[in-house]
């Protein structure tokens, strides 16, 4: 479970960065928000889940 938690953390961090970069790019280029910005809160939820899985797993 520890490895799964670490993997979820890394995937969530990458999703957050991609969502921020692509979302703000769409805001600057097109002047409207996009689905990319909705990925940021979802990635924070994934990050919280990964931290909880990592902390509660027995190594």
mmCIF file of the N, C-alpha and C atoms, coordinates in Angstrom:
data_MODEL
# 
_entry.id   MODEL 
# 
loop_
_atom_site.group_PDB 
_atom_site.id 
_atom_site.type_symbol 
_atom_site.label_atom_id 
_atom_site.label_alt_id 
_atom_site.label_comp_id 
_atom_site.label_asym_id 
_atom_site.label_entity_id 
_atom_site.label_seq_id 
_atom_site.pdbx_PDB_ins_code 
_atom_site.Cartn_x 
_atom_site.Cartn_y 
_atom_site.Cartn_z 
_atom_site.occupancy 
_atom_site.B_iso_or_equiv 
_atom_site.pdbx_formal_charge 
_atom_site.auth_seq_id 
_atom_site.auth_comp_id 
_atom_site.auth_asym_id 
_atom_site.auth_atom_id 
_atom_site.pdbx_PDB_model_num 
ATOM 1   N N  . UNK A 1 1  ? 0.815   -1.193 0.000   1.00 0.00 ? 1  UNK A N  1 
ATOM 2   C CA . UNK A 1 1  ? 0.000   0.000  0.000   1.00 0.00 ? 1  UNK A CA 1 
ATOM 3   C C  . UNK A 1 1  ? 0.863   1.263  0.000   1.00 0.00 ? 1  UNK A C  1 
ATOM 4   N N  . UNK A 1 2  ? 2.036   1.148  0.589   1.00 0.00 ? 2  UNK A N  1 
ATOM 5   C CA . UNK A 1 2  ? 2.919   2.315  0.642   1.00 0.00 ? 2  UNK A CA 1 
ATOM 6   C C  . UNK A 1 2  ? 3.318   2.767  -0.766  1.00 0.00 ? 2  UNK A C  1 
ATOM 7   N N  . UNK A 1 3  ? 3.649   1.819  -1.636  1.00 0.00 ? 3  UNK A N  1 
ATOM 8   C CA . UNK A 1 3  ? 4.041   2.160  -3.002  1.00 0.00 ? 3  UNK A CA 1 
ATOM 9   C C  . UNK A 1 3  ? 2.872   2.764  -3.778  1.00 0.00 ? 3  UNK A C  1 
ATOM 10  N N  . UNK A 1 4  ? 1.675   2.284  -3.527  1.00 0.00 ? 4  UNK A N  1 
ATOM 11  C CA . UNK A 1 4  ? 0.494   2.844  -4.184  1.00 0.00 ? 4  UNK A CA 1 
ATOM 12  C C  . UNK A 1 4  ? 0.271   4.285  -3.730  1.00 0.00 ? 4  UNK A C  1 
ATOM 13  N N  . UNK A 1 5  ? 0.436   4.549  -2.455  1.00 0.00 ? 5  UNK A N  1 
ATOM 14  C CA . UNK A 1 5  ? 0.284   5.903  -1.944  1.00 0.00 ? 5  UNK A CA 1 
ATOM 15  C C  . UNK A 1 5  ? 1.296   6.865  -2.523  1.00 0.00 ? 5  UNK A C  1 
ATOM 16  N N  . UNK A 1 6  ? 2.542   6.410  -2.648  1.00 0.00 ? 6  UNK A N  1 
ATOM 17  C CA . UNK A 1 6  ? 3.583   7.254  -3.234  1.00 0.00 ? 6  UNK A CA 1 
ATOM 18  C C  . UNK A 1 6  ? 3.277   7.510  -4.714  1.00 0.00 ? 6  UNK A C  1 
ATOM 19  N N  . UNK A 1 7  ? 2.816   6.504  -5.423  1.00 0.00 ? 7  UNK A N  1 
ATOM 20  C CA . UNK A 1 7  ? 2.471   6.672  -6.834  1.00 0.00 ? 7  UNK A CA 1 
ATOM 21  C C  . UNK A 1 7  ? 1.302   7.642  -7.006  1.00 0.00 ? 7  UNK A C  1 
ATOM 22  N N  . UNK A 1 8  ? 0.303   7.550  -6.142  1.00 0.00 ? 8  UNK A N  1 
ATOM 23  C CA . UNK A 1 8  ? -0.836  8.471  -6.203  1.00 0.00 ? 8  UNK A CA 1 
ATOM 24  C C  . UNK A 1 8  ? -0.377  9.898  -5.922  1.00 0.00 ? 8  UNK A C  1 
ATOM 25  N N  . UNK A 1 9  ? 0.546   10.063 -5.004  1.00 0.00 ? 9  UNK A N  1 
ATOM 26  C CA . UNK A 1 9  ? 1.083   11.396 -4.723  1.00 0.00 ? 9  UNK A CA 1 
ATOM 27  C C  . UNK A 1 9  ? 1.769   11.987 -5.947  1.00 0.00 ? 9  UNK A C  1 
ATOM 28  N N  . UNK A 1 10 ? 2.625   11.222 -6.586  1.00 0.00 ? 10 UNK A N  1 
ATOM 29  C CA . UNK A 1 10 ? 3.341   11.740 -7.756  1.00 0.00 ? 10 UNK A CA 1 
ATOM 30  C C  . UNK A 1 10 ? 2.396   12.039 -8.915  1.00 0.00 ? 10 UNK A C  1 
ATOM 31  N N  . UNK A 1 11 ? 1.439   11.171 -9.144  1.00 0.00 ? 11 UNK A N  1 
ATOM 32  C CA . UNK A 1 11 ? 0.466   11.409 -10.211 1.00 0.00 ? 11 UNK A CA 1 
ATOM 33  C C  . UNK A 1 11 ? -0.343  12.666 -9.925  1.00 0.00 ? 11 UNK A C  1 
ATOM 34  N N  . UNK A 1 12 ? -0.718  12.881 -8.676  1.00 0.00 ? 12 UNK A N  1 
ATOM 35  C CA . UNK A 1 12 ? -1.493  14.064 -8.311  1.00 0.00 ? 12 UNK A CA 1 
ATOM 36  C C  . UNK A 1 12 ? -0.679  15.341 -8.440  1.00 0.00 ? 12 UNK A C  1 
ATOM 37  N N  . UNK A 1 13 ? 0.587   15.304 -8.076  1.00 0.00 ? 13 UNK A N  1 
ATOM 38  C CA . UNK A 1 13 ? 1.446   16.487 -8.228  1.00 0.00 ? 13 UNK A CA 1 
ATOM 39  C C  . UNK A 1 13 ? 1.609   16.843 -9.698  1.00 0.00 ? 13 UNK A C  1 
ATOM 40  N N  . UNK A 1 14 ? 1.830   15.841 -10.531 1.00 0.00 ? 14 UNK A N  1 
ATOM 41  C CA . UNK A 1 14 ? 1.978   16.093 -11.967 1.00 0.00 ? 14 UNK A CA 1 
ATOM 42  C C  . UNK A 1 14 ? 0.679   16.623 -12.559 1.00 0.00 ? 14 UNK A C  1 
ATOM 43  N N  . UNK A 1 15 ? -0.457  16.051 -12.148 1.00 0.00 ? 15 UNK A N  1 
ATOM 44  C CA . UNK A 1 15 ? -1.759  16.517 -12.651 1.00 0.00 ? 15 UNK A CA 1 
ATOM 45  C C  . UNK A 1 15 ? -2.035  17.950 -12.222 1.00 0.00 ? 15 UNK A C  1 
ATOM 46  N N  . UNK A 1 16 ? -1.632  18.310 -11.024 1.00 0.00 ? 16 UNK A N  1 
ATOM 47  C CA . UNK A 1 16 ? -1.826  19.679 -10.544 1.00 0.00 ? 16 UNK A CA 1 
ATOM 48  C C  . UNK A 1 16 ? -1.009  20.665 -11.357 1.00 0.00 ? 16 UNK A C  1 
ATOM 49  N N  . UNK A 1 17 ? 0.234   20.342 -11.610 1.00 0.00 ? 17 UNK A N  1 
ATOM 50  C CA . UNK A 1 17 ? 1.106   21.236 -12.382 1.00 0.00 ? 17 UNK A CA 1 
ATOM 51  C C  . UNK A 1 17 ? 0.592   21.372 -13.816 1.00 0.00 ? 17 UNK A C  1 
ATOM 52  N N  . UNK A 1 18 ? 0.228   20.265 -14.427 1.00 0.00 ? 18 UNK A N  1 
ATOM 53  C CA . UNK A 1 18 ? -0.293  20.312 -15.799 1.00 0.00 ? 18 UNK A CA 1 
ATOM 54  C C  . UNK A 1 18 ? -1.591  21.110 -15.853 1.00 0.00 ? 18 UNK A C  1 
ATOM 55  N N  . UNK A 1 19 ? -2.468  20.913 -14.884 1.00 0.00 ? 19 UNK A N  1 
ATOM 56  C CA . UNK A 1 19 ? -3.718  21.653 -14.855 1.00 0.00 ? 19 UNK A CA 1 
ATOM 57  C C  . UNK A 1 19 ? -3.517  23.145 -14.696 1.00 0.00 ? 19 UNK A C  1 
ATOM 58  N N  . UNK A 1 20 ? -2.579  23.528 -13.836 1.00 0.00 ? 20 UNK A N  1 
ATOM 59  C CA . UNK A 1 20 ? -2.302  24.956 -13.656 1.00 0.00 ? 20 UNK A CA 1 
ATOM 60  C C  . UNK A 1 20 ? -1.702  25.584 -14.910 1.00 0.00 ? 20 UNK A C  1 
ATOM 61  N N  . UNK A 1 21 ? -0.727  24.924 -15.494 1.00 0.00 ? 21 UNK A N  1 
ATOM 62  C CA . UNK A 1 21 ? -0.063  25.478 -16.673 1.00 0.00 ? 21 UNK A CA 1 
ATOM 63  C C  . UNK A 1 21 ? -1.031  25.579 -17.851 1.00 0.00 ? 21 UNK A C  1 
ATOM 64  N N  . UNK A 1 22 ? -1.724  24.500 -18.146 1.00 0.00 ? 22 UNK A N  1 
ATOM 65  C CA . UNK A 1 22 ? -2.627  24.501 -19.291 1.00 0.00 ? 22 UNK A CA 1 
ATOM 66  C C  . UNK A 1 22 ? -3.853  25.390 -19.050 1.00 0.00 ? 22 UNK A C  1 
ATOM 67  N N  . UNK A 1 23 ? -4.338  25.409 -17.821 1.00 0.00 ? 23 UNK A N  1 
ATOM 68  C CA . UNK A 1 23 ? -5.499  26.241 -17.506 1.00 0.00 ? 23 UNK A CA 1 
ATOM 69  C C  . UNK A 1 23 ? -5.200  27.721 -17.620 1.00 0.00 ? 23 UNK A C  1 
ATOM 70  N N  . UNK A 1 24 ? -4.075  28.154 -17.095 1.00 0.00 ? 24 UNK A N  1 
ATOM 71  C CA . UNK A 1 24 ? -3.733  29.569 -17.200 1.00 0.00 ? 24 UNK A CA 1 
ATOM 72  C C  . UNK A 1 24 ? -3.322  29.949 -18.616 1.00 0.00 ? 24 UNK A C  1 
ATOM 73  N N  . UNK A 1 25 ? -2.792  28.999 -19.361 1.00 0.00 ? 25 UNK A N  1 
ATOM 74  C CA . UNK A 1 25 ? -2.502  29.269 -20.770 1.00 0.00 ? 25 UNK A CA 1 
ATOM 75  C C  . UNK A 1 25 ? -3.804  29.530 -21.527 1.00 0.00 ? 25 UNK A C  1 
ATOM 76  N N  . UNK A 1 26 ? -4.828  28.724 -21.259 1.00 0.00 ? 26 UNK A N  1 
ATOM 77  C CA . UNK A 1 26 ? -6.122  28.947 -21.900 1.00 0.00 ? 26 UNK A CA 1 
ATOM 78  C C  . UNK A 1 26 ? -6.742  30.270 -21.468 1.00 0.00 ? 26 UNK A C  1 
ATOM 79  N N  . UNK A 1 27 ? -6.539  30.653 -20.213 1.00 0.00 ? 27 UNK A N  1 
ATOM 80  C CA . UNK A 1 27 ? -7.057  31.947 -19.762 1.00 0.00 ? 27 UNK A CA 1 
ATOM 81  C C  . UNK A 1 27 ? -6.385  33.099 -20.500 1.00 0.00 ? 27 UNK A C  1 
ATOM 82  N N  . UNK A 1 28 ? -5.088  33.003 -20.702 1.00 0.00 ? 28 UNK A N  1 
ATOM 83  C CA . UNK A 1 28 ? -4.366  34.086 -21.367 1.00 0.00 ? 28 UNK A CA 1 
ATOM 84  C C  . UNK A 1 28 ? -4.665  34.104 -22.863 1.00 0.00 ? 28 UNK A C  1 
ATOM 85  N N  . UNK A 1 29 ? -4.653  32.949 -23.509 1.00 0.00 ? 29 UNK A N  1 
ATOM 86  C CA . UNK A 1 29 ? -4.810  32.897 -24.959 1.00 0.00 ? 29 UNK A CA 1 
ATOM 87  C C  . UNK A 1 29 ? -6.257  33.121 -25.376 1.00 0.00 ? 29 UNK A C  1 
ATOM 88  N N  . UNK A 1 30 ? -7.200  32.395 -24.744 1.00 0.00 ? 30 UNK A N  1 
ATOM 89  C CA . UNK A 1 30 ? -8.589  32.432 -25.185 1.00 0.00 ? 30 UNK A CA 1 
ATOM 90  C C  . UNK A 1 30 ? -9.467  33.341 -24.337 1.00 0.00 ? 30 UNK A C  1 
ATOM 91  N N  . UNK A 1 31 ? -9.021  33.710 -23.166 1.00 0.00 ? 31 UNK A N  1 
ATOM 92  C CA . UNK A 1 31 ? -9.795  34.586 -22.303 1.00 0.00 ? 31 UNK A CA 1 
ATOM 93  C C  . UNK A 1 31 ? -10.936 33.905 -21.584 1.00 0.00 ? 31 UNK A C  1 
ATOM 94  N N  . UNK A 1 32 ? -10.923 32.605 -21.526 1.00 0.00 ? 32 UNK A N  1 
ATOM 95  C CA . UNK A 1 32 ? -11.972 31.880 -20.812 1.00 0.00 ? 32 UNK A CA 1 
ATOM 96  C C  . UNK A 1 32 ? -11.362 30.680 -20.092 1.00 0.00 ? 32 UNK A C  1 
ATOM 97  N N  . UNK A 1 33 ? -12.023 30.275 -19.026 1.00 0.00 ? 33 UNK A N  1 
ATOM 98  C CA . UNK A 1 33 ? -11.483 29.143 -18.282 1.00 0.00 ? 33 UNK A CA 1 
ATOM 99  C C  . UNK A 1 33 ? -11.812 27.845 -19.021 1.00 0.00 ? 33 UNK A C  1 
ATOM 100 N N  . UNK A 1 34 ? -11.114 26.804 -18.666 1.00 0.00 ? 34 UNK A N  1 
ATOM 101 C CA . UNK A 1 34 ? -11.272 25.533 -19.356 1.00 0.00 ? 34 UNK A CA 1 
ATOM 102 C C  . UNK A 1 34 ? -11.349 24.403 -18.338 1.00 0.00 ? 34 UNK A C  1 
ATOM 103 N N  . UNK A 1 35 ? -11.470 23.217 -18.862 1.00 0.00 ? 35 UNK A N  1 
ATOM 104 C CA . UNK A 1 35 ? -11.573 22.025 -18.012 1.00 0.00 ? 35 UNK A CA 1 
ATOM 105 C C  . UNK A 1 35 ? -10.250 21.745 -17.299 1.00 0.00 ? 35 UNK A C  1 
ATOM 106 N N  . UNK A 1 36 ? -9.163  22.327 -17.812 1.00 0.00 ? 36 UNK A N  1 
ATOM 107 C CA . UNK A 1 36 ? -7.855  22.107 -17.190 1.00 0.00 ? 36 UNK A CA 1 
ATOM 108 C C  . UNK A 1 36 ? -7.819  22.641 -15.764 1.00 0.00 ? 36 UNK A C  1 
ATOM 109 N N  . UNK A 1 37 ? -8.460  23.768 -15.532 1.00 0.00 ? 37 UNK A N  1 
ATOM 110 C CA . UNK A 1 37 ? -8.457  24.332 -14.181 1.00 0.00 ? 37 UNK A CA 1 
ATOM 111 C C  . UNK A 1 37 ? -9.267  23.487 -13.210 1.00 0.00 ? 37 UNK A C  1 
ATOM 112 N N  . UNK A 1 38 ? -10.220 22.719 -13.710 1.00 0.00 ? 38 UNK A N  1 
ATOM 113 C CA . UNK A 1 38 ? -10.999 21.833 -12.844 1.00 0.00 ? 38 UNK A CA 1 
ATOM 114 C C  . UNK A 1 38 ? -10.170 20.641 -12.380 1.00 0.00 ? 38 UNK A C  1 
ATOM 115 N N  . UNK A 1 39 ? -9.063  20.386 -13.052 1.00 0.00 ? 39 UNK A N  1 
ATOM 116 C CA . UNK A 1 39 ? -8.209  19.276 -12.654 1.00 0.00 ? 39 UNK A CA 1 
ATOM 117 C C  . UNK A 1 39 ? -7.412  19.604 -11.393 1.00 0.00 ? 39 UNK A C  1 
ATOM 118 N N  . UNK A 1 40 ? -7.255  20.877 -11.078 1.00 0.00 ? 40 UNK A N  1 
ATOM 119 C CA . UNK A 1 40 ? -6.439  21.270 -9.927  1.00 0.00 ? 40 UNK A CA 1 
ATOM 120 C C  . UNK A 1 40 ? -7.081  20.835 -8.600  1.00 0.00 ? 40 UNK A C  1 
ATOM 121 N N  . UNK A 1 41 ? -8.370  21.140 -8.323  1.00 0.00 ? 41 UNK A N  1 
ATOM 122 C CA . UNK A 1 41 ? -8.945  20.646 -7.066  1.00 0.00 ? 41 UNK A CA 1 
ATOM 123 C C  . UNK A 1 41 ? -9.013  19.123 -6.993  1.00 0.00 ? 41 UNK A C  1 
ATOM 124 N N  . UNK A 1 42 ? -9.240  18.489 -8.133  1.00 0.00 ? 42 UNK A N  1 
ATOM 125 C CA . UNK A 1 42 ? -9.261  17.021 -8.150  1.00 0.00 ? 42 UNK A CA 1 
ATOM 126 C C  . UNK A 1 42 ? -7.892  16.450 -7.818  1.00 0.00 ? 42 UNK A C  1 
ATOM 127 N N  . UNK A 1 43 ? -6.840  17.106 -8.269  1.00 0.00 ? 43 UNK A N  1 
ATOM 128 C CA . UNK A 1 43 ? -5.495  16.610 -7.965  1.00 0.00 ? 43 UNK A CA 1 
ATOM 129 C C  . UNK A 1 43 ? -5.147  16.835 -6.494  1.00 0.00 ? 43 UNK A C  1 
ATOM 130 N N  . UNK A 1 44 ? -5.676  17.909 -5.889  1.00 0.00 ? 44 UNK A N  1 
ATOM 131 C CA . UNK A 1 44 ? -5.469  18.082 -4.452  1.00 0.00 ? 44 UNK A CA 1 
ATOM 132 C C  . UNK A 1 44 ? -6.175  16.987 -3.656  1.00 0.00 ? 44 UNK A C  1 
ATOM 133 N N  . UNK A 1 45 ? -7.340  16.575 -4.120  1.00 0.00 ? 45 UNK A N  1 
ATOM 134 C CA . UNK A 1 45 ? -8.031  15.458 -3.476  1.00 0.00 ? 45 UNK A CA 1 
ATOM 135 C C  . UNK A 1 45 ? -7.226  14.170 -3.627  1.00 0.00 ? 45 UNK A C  1 
ATOM 136 N N  . UNK A 1 46 ? -6.649  13.960 -4.797  1.00 0.00 ? 46 UNK A N  1 
ATOM 137 C CA . UNK A 1 46 ? -5.788  12.799 -4.997  1.00 0.00 ? 46 UNK A CA 1 
ATOM 138 C C  . UNK A 1 46 ? -4.544  12.860 -4.135  1.00 0.00 ? 46 UNK A C  1 
ATOM 139 N N  . UNK A 1 47 ? -3.988  14.052 -3.972  1.00 0.00 ? 47 UNK A N  1 
ATOM 140 C CA . UNK A 1 47 ? -2.810  14.213 -3.126  1.00 0.00 ? 47 UNK A CA 1 
ATOM 141 C C  . UNK A 1 47 ? -3.139  13.892 -1.673  1.00 0.00 ? 47 UNK A C  1 
ATOM 142 N N  . UNK A 1 48 ? -4.271  14.360 -1.205  1.00 0.00 ? 48 UNK A N  1 
ATOM 143 C CA . UNK A 1 48 ? -4.696  14.043 0.159   1.00 0.00 ? 48 UNK A CA 1 
ATOM 144 C C  . UNK A 1 48 ? -4.897  12.542 0.328   1.00 0.00 ? 48 UNK A C  1 
ATOM 145 N N  . UNK A 1 49 ? -5.504  11.912 -0.656  1.00 0.00 ? 49 UNK A N  1 
ATOM 146 C CA . UNK A 1 49 ? -5.711  10.468 -0.595  1.00 0.00 ? 49 UNK A CA 1 
ATOM 147 C C  . UNK A 1 49 ? -4.378  9.716  -0.573  1.00 0.00 ? 49 UNK A C  1 
ATOM 148 N N  . UNK A 1 50 ? -3.440  10.148 -1.391  1.00 0.00 ? 50 UNK A N  1 
ATOM 149 C CA . UNK A 1 50 ? -2.128  9.494  -1.410  1.00 0.00 ? 50 UNK A CA 1 
ATOM 150 C C  . UNK A 1 50 ? -1.376  9.645  -0.105  1.00 0.00 ? 50 UNK A C  1 
ATOM 151 N N  . UNK A 1 51 ? -1.480  10.813 0.511   1.00 0.00 ? 51 UNK A N  1 
ATOM 152 C CA . UNK A 1 51 ? -0.818  11.026 1.806   1.00 0.00 ? 51 UNK A CA 1 
ATOM 153 C C  . UNK A 1 51 ? -1.439  10.137 2.874   1.00 0.00 ? 51 UNK A C  1 
ATOM 154 N N  . UNK A 1 52 ? -2.753  10.037 2.881   1.00 0.00 ? 52 UNK A N  1 
ATOM 155 C CA . UNK A 1 52 ? -3.426  9.197  3.876   1.00 0.00 ? 52 UNK A CA 1 
ATOM 156 C C  . UNK A 1 52 ? -3.065  7.729  3.669   1.00 0.00 ? 52 UNK A C  1 
ATOM 157 N N  . UNK A 1 53 ? -3.064  7.277  2.415   1.00 0.00 ? 53 UNK A N  1 
ATOM 158 C CA . UNK A 1 53 ? -2.682  5.879  2.145   1.00 0.00 ? 53 UNK A CA 1 
ATOM 159 C C  . UNK A 1 53 ? -1.242  5.614  2.594   1.00 0.00 ? 53 UNK A C  1 
ATOM 160 N N  . UNK A 1 54 ? -0.357  6.558  2.326   1.00 0.00 ? 54 UNK A N  1 
ATOM 161 C CA . UNK A 1 54 ? 1.040   6.390  2.700   1.00 0.00 ? 54 UNK A CA 1 
ATOM 162 C C  . UNK A 1 54 ? 1.219   6.359  4.214   1.00 0.00 ? 54 UNK A C  1 
ATOM 163 N N  . UNK A 1 55 ? 0.514   7.236  4.911   1.00 0.00 ? 55 UNK A N  1 
ATOM 164 C CA . UNK A 1 55 ? 0.689   7.307  6.353   1.00 0.00 ? 55 UNK A CA 1 
ATOM 165 C C  . UNK A 1 55 ? 0.070   6.111  7.085   1.00 0.00 ? 55 UNK A C  1 
ATOM 166 N N  . UNK A 1 56 ? -1.035  5.591  6.570   1.00 0.00 ? 56 UNK A N  1 
ATOM 167 C CA . UNK A 1 56 ? -1.700  4.502  7.263   1.00 0.00 ? 56 UNK A CA 1 
ATOM 168 C C  . UNK A 1 56 ? -1.237  3.118  6.817   1.00 0.00 ? 56 UNK A C  1 
ATOM 169 N N  . UNK A 1 57 ? -0.320  3.057  5.868   1.00 0.00 ? 57 UNK A N  1 
ATOM 170 C CA . UNK A 1 57 ? 0.164   1.751  5.414   1.00 0.00 ? 57 UNK A CA 1 
ATOM 171 C C  . UNK A 1 57 ? 1.285   1.265  6.318   1.00 0.00 ? 57 UNK A C  1 
ATOM 172 N N  . UNK A 1 58 ? 1.381   -0.009 6.431   1.00 0.00 ? 58 UNK A N  1 
ATOM 173 C CA . UNK A 1 58 ? 2.470   -0.603 7.199   1.00 0.00 ? 58 UNK A CA 1 
ATOM 174 C C  . UNK A 1 58 ? 3.556   -0.975 6.198   1.00 0.00 ? 58 UNK A C  1 
ATOM 175 N N  . UNK A 1 59 ? 4.746   -0.497 6.435   1.00 0.00 ? 59 UNK A N  1 
ATOM 176 C CA . UNK A 1 59 ? 5.861   -0.762 5.527   1.00 0.00 ? 59 UNK A CA 1 
ATOM 177 C C  . UNK A 1 59 ? 6.329   -2.153 5.621   1.00 0.00 ? 59 UNK A C  1 
# 
